[in-house]
Amino acid sequence: MKIDKIEPTKKAIIIGASSDIGAALYSDWEKKKWDVVGTYRTLSDSIHNIKKKNANLFECDLSDVKSIEQASSALNKSMSHWDVLVFAPGLQEPVELFSDCDFEKWESSIQVNFTSQLRLLIAYLKIVIKKKKAIHQFFFLLEAG
């Protein structure tokens, strides 16, 4: 009699599941029967499609510290251990010559595309470390235009 080895279910968190990359990863891993949770800033068509499948999605505006803290707490309650944590959000603006851009738009882009992602990671890691959970891997996906 052959006994098949049962693989543990992989667990993934996708910050920015509303981005094209985030939505594609979500769909791919869901098809592979992974446990997947994610965040979104905007209710895009891809998020509406994912939500139809009773997905664990949490709103997170990376330009708002309170939203980051709420998302970190919600993610921890939903999945305090992961195999893969992917950061895939981002603002594509401003797209113009640096000398012509509105500084507030540029500053907001840096905040959402970089510093706020680190803020969310640190907040989440503090919770995970307190629970003495193993930290596996995380990825930051950067878009270049």
N, C-alpha and C positions, 0 to 999 in steps of 0.2 A: 504494500500500500504506500502510495506517494503522498507526502504531506507538503502542501504548498506553504511556502513562507509568506506570512501575512506582513505586508509592509505597513508601517504606521502612516496615518494620513499626514500629509504635509500641510503646514499652516503658513499662510502668507498674509501680510498686511500691505495694502497699497495706498499710500498717501497720494492723492491726486488721481483717483479712479475715474474722474471725469475727463482727464486728458486722453488723447488718442492712444498713447502708449499704455497708460494705466488701464483704460477700458479693454484694450487688447489682451493685456496680461491677465486681467480679471477673468475674461471669458475663457482664455486658454487654460488657466489653472482650475477654473470651475469645471470645465469639461474633463479634466484629469482627476476630478473628485477631491481636489484640495479643499480645505477649509480656508475661505478667503474673506477678509473684511477690508473695508476701505473708507476713504474720505472723499468728499467732493466739495467744491466751492460753488459750482453752478449746476443746476438741474438740466444737464444736456440730454440729448436723445439717448446717448449711450447709458447714462445713469437711469433714465426711465426704463430702458430695456433690462438693465441689471436688477432694478427694484422689482420688476414683475416676477422675478424668480425668488422673492423673499430674501434678498441679499442683506447682509449686515453692512449698511452704509451709514456714515455719520457726516453731517455737515461740518466743514472746517474752513473758515476764512483765514488764510495765513497772514492777512494784514491786520488781524484782530487778536490781541493776546488772550482775551477771555475765551474766544472761540477755540484757540489752540489748547488752552487748559481743559476746556470741556471735551474736546475731541480726544485728548490724551487720556482723560478719565474714562470716557466711553470705550475707547479702544482697549484699555486695560481690563475693563469689566467683560468685554466680549472675547478678548484673546490676550492673555498675559504672557504667552509664550509663542514664539514664531520660529520658523525655519528661514523665512525670507521676509525682509522689510524693505519695501521699495518706495523711494521718494520720486514721484513723477509729475508734480504740479509745475505750474509756471505761467508767468505772464510773458507774452511776446512783445509787449510794448515797453518803451517807445522804440519804434522802428524809423529812425531818421538820423541825420547827422547829429553827433553828440552836441555840437555847438548850437544846434537849432532846437534841441529837445527841452521840454518843460522839466525842470529839475525835480518837481514833486512826482511826476510819472516815473522818472529814472530812479528816484529814491524808493518809491513803492515797488518797482520791479526788483531792485536789489533785495528789499525786505522779503518779498514773497518768494523769489527764486533762490534765496540763499539763507539769510539770517533766521527767518521764521521757521524754515525747515529744521535748522539746528536747534531752535528753541523747542520745537515739538519733539525732536529726538531726545534731547536732554530731559525734558519733562517725563517722557515715557520711560526712559532708561532708569530714572530715579525710582519710579514705581516698581519696575522689574527687579532692580538690584535689591530693593527693600524686601522683596519676596524671595530673594536668593534664587532666581530663575536663571538658567543659562542664556547667554546672549549668543545668537548664531551670526547671521550676516545681514548687512543692510547695504543698499545701493542708492546712490543719488544719480538720477538721469538728467543730463543737461541737454538742452536743445540749443542748437546753433542755427542761425538763419543766414 
